[in-house]
Amino acid sequence: MTTAKEKTIIKRASDPLERLIYEHNFYIVDVVIRKELNMMVIFLNTHKLLNLKISDYPRLKNATQKQLNKWKLVAGGIGIHWEELDEDLSLKGFINSIKSKGERGKLVKLTNKKDMVVVE
């Protein structure tokens, strides 16, 4: 039997990537940002990592390290918010960013928790 909450999630998640994130309960558990290395590492509950360049995000690129460190997880860990920078970024957006750049070795089949994301 499907609960009301599950029906809402399934109805809202029409995009295949969103469905995967919601149905398999993927979420962000931690974020480490190193401005001097142009790096943001997203830690997922699946024990996988996303390695992104902060220079790909203009507001993050222009922020200080202190500002970058003032993030908080939102929406149950499927997004990150920087209040001081007025910036919100999502797990879906991070995965799409890696996927669209075709960065070999950074993204593997999006079919289950084990193979969701692999970072070199």
N, C-alpha and C positions, 0 to 999 in steps of 0.2 A: 504494500500500500504506500502510495506517495503522500508525504505530508504537504501541508500548505507551503511551508518554507521551501521544500524541494521543488514544488511546482513553480514557485516564483523564480528560483534560480534557473531552472530549465527554460522557462519562458523568456527570461532576460538574456540568457546566454545563447544567442542565435549564431554567433561567430564560432567556428570550430575551435579556435584557440581559447576563447573565453569558456566554452563548454569544457575543454580539457582542464583548464585552471580550476573551475568551480567543481566539476564532477570528481576530480581526483584530489581536491583540496590542496592545491599547491599554494604556498604563500612564502613571503619573505620573512626571515627571522632576524637578520642583521645586515648592516651596511657598513663598509669601511671605505673611506674616501681619502686618497692621498693626492692632493693638488700637485705637489712637486713631481709626481710620477704620472700625472694625467690619468688617474685610475680610480674607478669606483667598482668595488667588488660587492655583489649582492649574494648573500647566503640564503639558500632556500631550505625549507623544511625537509626536502628530499636528500639533503647532504650534497647537493650540487651547487655550483657557483656560476654566476654570470659576471664576466669581466668586461667592463665598459669604459670608454674614454669620456672623461668629464667635458672635454672640449667639444663633444657632440651635442652638448646641452648648453646653449648660450648663457643662461642665468647661472648655471653651476660654474661654467668656465670663468665668468667674471667675478665670482664670489671669493671671499677669503677662506682660508682653511677653517677659521673659527665659525664662519657662517655655514660652511659645508657640514660641519659636525653637529649642527643644530637641526637635525632631521627627526621626524617621527613616523612610525608606521601608521597607515590609515586603512580603513575598509578591511579589517581582519588580516592585514599583511599583504594585500594585493596592490598596495600603493605606498608611496613615500611622499611626505609633505615637508617643505621647508618654509615655515611661516615668514621668516625674515626676508626670504627671497621671493615669496609669493609664487612658489613652484610646486607642482604636483606631478609626479611621474608614476606610471603603472607597470606592474609585472608584464602585462600583455605588451605594452609599448617597448619594454626592454627586450623581450623575446623577438618582437617584430623588427626592432632595430638591428639585432644580430642577424636575423634571417634575411633582411633586405640587403644587407651589405655582403651577403654570401661569404661570410668569414668562415673559411674551411676549418673544421675541427672545433668550432665554437658551438655549433648547434647540431644535435643529432635528432633522429626521429622523434616527433612529438606524439608518441602513442601511449606511453605509460610512465609511471613514476620513475622507474629505473633508468629509462633512456631519455628523459625529458631534455636535459641540457648538459652538455659536457664542455668544459672549458679547458684549453690546453695549459 
